[in-house]
Amino acid sequence: IFLQENPVSFDEVLPRLEGLASTGYDRRIFIRADESADYGVVMRVMARINAAGYRNIGLVTDPLPQP
């Protein structure tokens, strides 16, 4: 798990996020995962962020290559 470009443990996600999102819970949180990421881990991170009160969560994807 990375927050911005810094590795963090699962337990560090919320405290570090709260330090970055000082403008409140309305700030948009983007989650990006590549195809090798475990779906369950991504969902656990999203659930933890949502449970902390952040409601504006988005998933970032890379565009598919053009044939």
Sequence and secondary structure as in RCSB ss.txt:
>XXXX:A:sequence
IFLQENPVSFDEVLPRLEGLASTGYDRRIFIRADESADYGVVMRVMARINAAGYRNIGLVTDPLPQP
>XXXX:A:secstr
 EETTEE  GGGHHHHHHHH TT TTS EEEE  TTS HHHHHHHHHHHHHTT   EEEE       
